[in-house]
Amino acid sequence: MIKYQLVCAKDHEFEGWFQSSGSFSEQSEQGLVSCPMCNSNSVRRALMAPNLASPKTRKSHPPVAQPTAANMSGADQSAANSSARTAPAAASMPGRSFPPEAVEKMAELLGEMRNLQSKIKAECRDVGKNFAEEARKIHYGEVEPEGIYGEVTSEEREQLDEEGIEVLQMPWLPKDN
């Protein structure tokens, strides 16, 4: 996973996580990357300094409050409300201030995404790079239907769409440390 600092046409700054360096370009070209504040699809990568952890930098940023992840709705409720989550990095960006409600909401959404990711890992089979092949087998009735997750290239994703095979593509967050 690669984390990019992003900026929209209205100069809203936010971060995005991508599977690879080419993922951002592909998703941006398809209009899948948008600003969470204004929904603009005109998003570019911002210049970023390397994030080097040293004792000096670790002490310079005060700890951010850790709100509890909120319950997810519907069938995902059982997977929710598992543990406290750290507020997103945007909350502690030097020189930037975000309303506490926005910071809390971002932390809540990250918690929900992590809960969903945990539920997927627990209840579905990881098929890795064989996702397209396994999705076809399920779609065409060659194997018993089951929940799967894995990786797919943009070309494979297009082919699945053309065949009428519906898949949900979602960002995969790194482990919460």
Backbone bond lengths (Angstrom), bond angles and torsions (degrees), N, CA, C in turn:
res aa  C-N    CA-C-N  psi(-1)  N-CA   C-N-CA  omega(-1)  CA-C   N-CA-C  phi
1 M - - - 1.456 - - 1.524 108.84 -
2 I 1.326 114.66 143.20 1.457 121.06 177.78 1.525 108.02 -123.73
3 K 1.333 116.14 134.24 1.461 120.91 178.23 1.522 107.94 -103.51
4 Y 1.341 115.48 126.13 1.459 121.05 176.38 1.521 109.64 -115.16
5 Q 1.324 115.46 144.02 1.454 121.66 169.13 1.523 104.84 -86.25
6 L 1.331 117.28 126.04 1.461 122.20 -175.39 1.520 111.02 -117.10
7 V 1.339 115.77 155.19 1.465 122.46 178.63 1.521 107.51 -137.93
8 C 1.342 116.39 133.83 1.473 119.63 177.40 1.528 109.72 -93.25
9 A 1.324 116.73 178.83 1.456 122.25 -178.67 1.523 112.61 -62.29
10 K 1.335 117.21 -23.80 1.473 121.20 179.08 1.522 111.71 -95.62
11 D 1.328 116.89 16.03 1.469 124.41 177.48 1.525 114.25 64.23
12 H 1.331 117.81 25.39 1.462 120.28 171.12 1.531 106.98 -78.20
13 E 1.317 116.83 131.10 1.457 120.86 179.53 1.524 109.91 -103.14
14 F 1.332 116.26 138.96 1.453 122.45 177.40 1.516 107.81 -158.56
15 E 1.319 116.94 171.11 1.454 119.46 179.46 1.515 110.29 -114.22
16 G 1.309 115.10 157.15 1.458 120.95 177.91 1.514 110.00 -140.62
17 W 1.315 115.53 144.89 1.466 122.01 178.79 1.519 108.71 -106.95
18 F 1.334 117.05 134.01 1.452 121.38 -177.20 1.525 110.10 -133.38
19 Q 1.321 116.28 149.22 1.458 122.44 -177.17 1.528 111.31 -61.80
20 S 1.341 116.49 -38.69 1.464 120.85 -179.45 1.523 108.30 -151.95
21 S 1.328 115.95 174.69 1.461 118.57 -178.86 1.527 111.39 -65.29
22 G 1.332 117.81 -32.78 1.457 120.81 178.50 1.519 113.55 -75.47
23 S 1.338 116.93 -20.28 1.461 121.15 -179.17 1.518 112.39 -60.06
24 F 1.339 116.50 -41.01 1.462 118.93 -179.76 1.520 109.85 -60.56
25 S 1.332 116.97 -48.16 1.469 120.62 -178.77 1.524 111.22 -59.90
26 E 1.320 116.61 -46.86 1.464 120.76 -179.62 1.524 111.61 -60.85
27 Q 1.346 115.84 -48.82 1.462 119.75 -177.61 1.521 111.23 -67.28
28 S 1.331 116.76 -36.80 1.459 120.17 179.34 1.527 110.96 -65.62
29 E 1.341 116.74 -43.08 1.463 121.19 178.59 1.526 111.88 -61.90
30 Q 1.332 116.64 -32.23 1.467 121.15 -179.42 1.535 111.61 -85.30
31 G 1.338 117.31 0.45 1.460 120.67 179.53 1.519 113.12 75.03
32 L 1.336 117.08 22.58 1.465 120.92 -177.30 1.525 113.04 -91.60
33 V 1.335 117.52 -9.24 1.464 121.04 178.93 1.519 107.61 -103.62
34 S 1.331 116.58 122.02 1.457 119.65 -179.98 1.520 110.22 -139.00
35 C 1.305 115.26 156.39 1.459 122.50 179.58 1.526 109.08 -70.95
36 P 1.336 118.49 130.24 1.460 120.47 179.76 1.530 113.17 -72.05
37 M 1.340 116.98 -13.15 1.460 119.59 -178.37 1.528 112.97 -94.44
38 C 1.352 116.81 -36.53 1.470 118.85 -176.58 1.529 113.19 -127.67
39 N 1.327 117.46 0.82 1.471 123.77 179.92 1.532 114.47 63.92
40 S 1.317 118.46 16.81 1.455 121.75 177.77 1.527 109.29 -68.36
41 N 1.342 116.49 137.43 1.462 120.89 176.53 1.526 111.43 -92.65
42 S 1.327 116.65 -0.95 1.453 121.54 177.44 1.528 107.87 -86.69
43 V 1.327 115.63 85.77 1.465 122.59 -173.74 1.516 109.12 -123.86
44 R 1.334 115.71 137.66 1.455 120.83 176.97 1.517 109.72 -132.82
45 R 1.321 114.92 160.96 1.463 119.26 176.31 1.519 108.96 -75.84
46 A 1.318 116.20 138.22 1.463 121.64 176.72 1.524 108.45 -91.58
47 L 1.313 115.30 160.20 1.453 118.94 173.72 1.513 108.54 -66.98
48 M 1.320 115.38 137.57 1.460 119.60 -177.43 1.516 109.35 -130.32
49 A 1.311 115.74 141.21 1.457 121.06 172.43 1.518 107.61 -88.53
50 P 1.317 117.86 149.67 1.463 118.35 177.36 1.521 110.59 -60.57
51 N 1.305 116.81 144.26 1.459 122.18 179.92 1.516 108.43 -97.59
52 L 1.330 115.76 92.20 1.453 121.11 -178.82 1.514 108.78 -103.45
53 A 1.302 116.25 122.75 1.459 120.25 -179.69 1.523 109.22 -85.75
54 S 1.300 115.93 119.08 1.455 121.65 175.07 1.518 107.08 -131.11
55 P 1.316 118.24 161.63 1.466 118.93 179.12 1.531 112.25 -55.32
56 K 1.340 117.16 -35.02 1.460 120.49 -179.01 1.525 111.52 -66.63
57 T 1.342 117.84 -45.54 1.466 120.14 -178.83 1.513 111.88 -72.28
58 R 1.321 117.95 -32.09 1.459 119.99 178.91 1.523 110.93 -64.93
59 K 1.339 117.92 -34.93 1.456 121.54 -178.18 1.528 111.83 -81.55
60 S 1.349 117.31 -21.60 1.459 119.48 -173.94 1.519 113.44 -76.01
61 H 1.328 118.78 -20.91 1.458 121.18 -179.73 1.523 109.45 -106.41
62 P 1.324 117.64 118.75 1.460 119.13 179.13 1.518 110.29 -66.76
63 P 1.339 117.74 151.50 1.464 119.56 179.51 1.520 111.12 -63.65
64 V 1.320 115.48 146.06 1.456 121.75 179.78 1.523 107.76 -96.05
65 A 1.319 117.08 142.96 1.467 121.33 178.80 1.520 109.47 -55.91
66 Q 1.322 116.63 147.17 1.452 121.44 -178.39 1.525 110.43 -110.64
67 P 1.344 117.23 91.13 1.450 119.30 177.48 1.526 110.78 -68.28
68 T 1.319 116.11 154.51 1.456 120.96 178.67 1.513 109.32 -81.02
69 A 1.314 116.38 140.95 1.461 121.27 177.81 1.525 109.26 -63.04
70 A 1.315 115.51 138.66 1.459 120.83 -178.92 1.524 110.39 -82.94
71 N 1.325 116.36 159.40 1.466 120.86 176.85 1.513 110.34 -67.28
72 M 1.330 115.35 143.33 1.452 120.77 173.73 1.521 107.05 -88.30
73 S 1.305 116.57 159.36 1.451 119.14 -176.96 1.519 111.50 -90.15
74 G 1.311 116.00 165.17 1.463 122.95 173.02 1.508 113.45 63.07
75 A 1.340 114.59 -137.39 1.464 121.01 -173.99 1.520 112.77 -66.03
76 D 1.332 117.44 -17.98 1.455 120.06 -177.38 1.519 113.22 -87.84
77 Q 1.331 120.14 0.78 1.455 121.96 -176.87 1.510 112.55 -58.43
78 S 1.319 117.93 -38.23 1.464 120.41 -177.00 1.521 112.12 -65.44
79 A 1.339 117.24 -26.80 1.456 120.00 -179.08 1.521 112.47 -85.25
80 A 1.309 116.96 -11.46 1.460 120.93 -173.84 1.519 112.65 -87.56
81 N 1.321 114.19 176.85 1.463 123.53 175.21 1.526 112.02 57.60
82 S 1.358 115.76 42.31 1.462 118.57 -174.75 1.517 113.89 -87.37
83 S 1.334 118.41 -44.62 1.460 118.76 -178.04 1.515 110.41 -161.24
84 A 1.332 116.05 170.71 1.464 120.96 179.52 1.520 109.39 -70.42
85 R 1.310 117.05 147.79 1.454 122.62 179.66 1.520 108.65 -123.19
86 T 1.323 115.81 151.21 1.448 120.85 177.58 1.512 108.48 -79.89
87 A 1.332 115.93 141.91 1.459 120.35 177.61 1.517 108.69 -64.53
88 P 1.336 118.52 152.50 1.450 121.54 -176.73 1.526 112.01 -62.91
89 A 1.338 114.38 158.53 1.455 120.31 -176.90 1.519 112.18 -59.15
90 A 1.329 117.62 -29.44 1.463 120.18 -179.05 1.520 111.37 -58.99
91 A 1.317 118.07 -26.03 1.449 121.12 -177.98 1.515 112.18 -68.37
92 S 1.339 117.32 -23.69 1.450 119.15 -176.90 1.524 112.78 -116.02
93 M 1.333 116.95 20.93 1.453 119.93 179.79 1.523 109.47 -70.73
94 P 1.334 117.66 125.10 1.458 119.89 179.87 1.522 110.39 -60.26
95 G 1.323 116.73 138.52 1.455 121.74 177.63 1.506 114.79 79.10
96 R 1.310 118.72 0.04 1.462 122.63 179.96 1.510 108.35 -121.63
97 S 1.312 116.39 138.67 1.462 118.16 174.02 1.520 108.00 -126.93
98 F 1.295 114.98 136.27 1.453 122.05 179.88 1.511 107.82 -119.54
99 P 1.317 117.27 144.78 1.467 119.04 177.63 1.519 110.12 -58.67
100 P 1.335 117.77 140.09 1.469 120.40 -179.37 1.522 112.65 -54.32
101 E 1.339 117.53 -34.07 1.461 120.41 179.44 1.524 110.73 -64.35
102 A 1.353 117.15 -38.48 1.458 121.22 -179.90 1.524 110.30 -68.02
103 V 1.333 116.53 -41.83 1.459 121.03 179.05 1.534 109.64 -63.09
104 E 1.309 115.81 -43.89 1.464 120.44 179.59 1.522 111.13 -63.52
105 K 1.336 116.55 -42.61 1.467 120.77 -179.67 1.529 110.92 -65.63
106 M 1.351 116.94 -41.08 1.462 120.02 178.46 1.524 110.36 -62.87
107 A 1.322 116.74 -43.00 1.467 120.36 178.79 1.524 110.35 -63.98
108 E 1.326 116.58 -39.63 1.465 121.10 178.75 1.530 110.54 -63.41
109 L 1.335 116.66 -44.02 1.459 120.50 -179.68 1.532 111.69 -66.44
110 L 1.329 116.41 -40.32 1.465 119.17 176.16 1.524 110.42 -62.39
111 G 1.326 116.89 -40.46 1.461 120.78 177.29 1.513 111.21 -61.31
112 E 1.322 117.09 -42.94 1.460 120.78 178.84 1.523 111.32 -64.81
113 M 1.352 116.35 -40.21 1.467 119.00 178.27 1.525 110.39 -64.67
114 R 1.330 117.15 -40.37 1.470 120.23 178.96 1.535 110.26 -65.70
115 N 1.334 117.18 -39.20 1.465 120.23 177.49 1.522 110.96 -63.76
116 L 1.325 116.91 -43.12 1.460 120.77 178.20 1.525 110.09 -63.42
117 Q 1.317 116.82 -42.14 1.459 121.26 178.78 1.534 110.14 -61.69
118 S 1.328 117.71 -41.93 1.467 121.31 178.12 1.520 110.93 -64.17
119 K 1.330 116.38 -40.63 1.465 121.00 179.07 1.533 110.34 -64.02
120 I 1.322 116.96 -42.03 1.461 121.10 178.42 1.530 109.86 -62.11
121 K 1.335 116.75 -45.95 1.469 120.36 179.95 1.524 111.27 -61.88
122 A 1.338 116.80 -37.98 1.464 120.98 -176.84 1.533 112.49 -75.64
123 E 1.336 117.48 -34.43 1.458 120.49 -170.81 1.526 115.33 -108.27
124 C 1.326 117.10 -7.08 1.463 119.93 -177.66 1.531 110.04 -123.91
125 R 1.320 115.27 163.03 1.461 121.13 -178.71 1.522 109.74 -96.85
126 D 1.336 116.37 131.89 1.461 122.18 177.24 1.524 108.21 -81.02
127 V 1.333 116.77 114.90 1.456 120.91 -179.77 1.526 111.42 -104.04
128 G 1.331 116.36 4.61 1.463 121.46 175.84 1.515 112.95 57.05
129 K 1.332 115.22 -132.62 1.471 120.86 -177.04 1.529 112.73 -77.06
130 N 1.331 118.32 -2.84 1.468 122.42 178.91 1.522 111.59 -91.47
131 F 1.321 118.24 18.72 1.461 120.78 -174.07 1.525 112.80 -57.68
132 A 1.332 117.27 -49.78 1.469 120.19 -176.25 1.530 110.50 -59.96
133 E 1.321 116.50 -44.79 1.473 121.39 -179.85 1.534 110.91 -61.93
134 E 1.321 116.93 -45.92 1.466 121.02 -178.92 1.538 111.27 -68.16
135 A 1.333 117.35 -37.28 1.467 120.52 178.30 1.529 110.53 -64.19
136 R 1.341 116.74 -38.35 1.469 120.52 177.02 1.529 110.94 -63.95
137 K 1.326 117.03 -44.24 1.470 120.60 -179.66 1.529 110.12 -58.42
138 I 1.314 116.60 -42.24 1.467 120.46 179.47 1.529 110.16 -67.79
139 H 1.329 116.20 -45.73 1.471 121.30 -177.19 1.526 111.88 -61.59
140 Y 1.327 117.11 -41.45 1.461 121.05 -177.16 1.531 113.52 -90.16
141 G 1.330 117.35 8.05 1.456 121.71 174.54 1.518 115.30 74.95
142 E 1.315 118.18 18.72 1.462 121.46 179.71 1.526 111.57 -76.11
143 V 1.326 116.89 -25.20 1.472 121.94 178.26 1.527 108.20 -135.70
144 E 1.314 115.33 163.38 1.466 121.81 178.87 1.540 109.33 -64.10
145 P 1.327 118.45 134.63 1.472 120.50 178.78 1.531 111.66 -60.78
146 E 1.318 115.06 138.43 1.462 122.09 176.70 1.523 108.40 -156.73
147 G 1.312 116.09 163.12 1.456 121.21 175.55 1.516 109.95 -78.25
148 I 1.329 116.31 130.40 1.455 120.87 177.98 1.522 109.20 -132.24
149 Y 1.324 116.06 159.09 1.453 120.95 170.53 1.513 108.42 -146.56
150 G 1.325 116.63 157.82 1.451 120.89 -178.85 1.507 110.62 173.08
151 E 1.314 115.28 -158.33 1.460 121.95 -176.76 1.515 110.55 -109.52
152 V 1.327 115.04 147.14 1.457 120.84 178.51 1.527 107.88 -144.11
153 T 1.326 116.84 140.34 1.463 120.26 176.31 1.526 108.85 -79.33
154 S 1.316 116.65 165.88 1.469 119.07 178.99 1.527 110.83 -63.95
155 E 1.341 117.22 -34.29 1.465 120.35 178.25 1.529 110.43 -66.64
156 E 1.337 116.46 -44.42 1.458 119.78 178.27 1.523 110.66 -63.36
157 R 1.321 116.57 -38.12 1.463 120.82 178.86 1.524 110.73 -62.14
158 E 1.325 116.90 -43.26 1.470 121.45 177.64 1.532 110.82 -61.86
159 Q 1.333 116.29 -42.89 1.466 120.41 -179.91 1.529 110.74 -63.34
160 L 1.336 116.95 -41.83 1.466 120.24 178.09 1.533 110.03 -61.67
161 D 1.335 116.73 -43.07 1.463 120.61 177.98 1.530 111.02 -60.13
162 E 1.348 116.81 -44.76 1.468 121.56 -179.84 1.522 111.94 -62.53
163 E 1.335 116.62 -31.01 1.465 120.92 179.47 1.522 112.19 -84.51
164 G 1.332 116.79 -2.45 1.459 120.04 179.59 1.521 113.47 80.32
165 I 1.316 116.57 20.03 1.466 121.27 179.15 1.516 107.63 -94.22
166 E 1.331 115.35 112.11 1.459 119.99 -177.24 1.524 110.45 -84.46
167 V 1.327 115.33 127.47 1.457 121.80 175.77 1.522 108.48 -133.37
168 L 1.299 116.04 153.26 1.456 121.50 178.26 1.513 108.01 -106.53
169 Q 1.322 116.01 122.10 1.454 120.71 177.97 1.525 107.56 -100.78
170 M 1.325 116.88 126.10 1.455 120.35 -179.43 1.513 110.19 -137.11
171 P 1.326 117.00 152.09 1.472 118.72 177.75 1.524 109.31 -68.30
172 W 1.310 116.44 142.24 1.456 121.92 179.52 1.516 107.08 -105.03
173 L 1.318 116.28 112.62 1.449 121.05 -177.56 1.526 111.36 -77.38
174 P 1.328 116.77 145.89 1.466 118.95 175.67 1.520 109.90 -70.46
175 K 1.323 116.28 168.34 1.458 120.21 -179.87 1.518 110.30 -57.51
176 D 1.320 116.05 143.91 1.463 122.73 179.20 1.513 108.00 -83.88
177 N 1.343 116.17 107.24 1.475 119.57 -177.94 1.493 111.07 -100.23
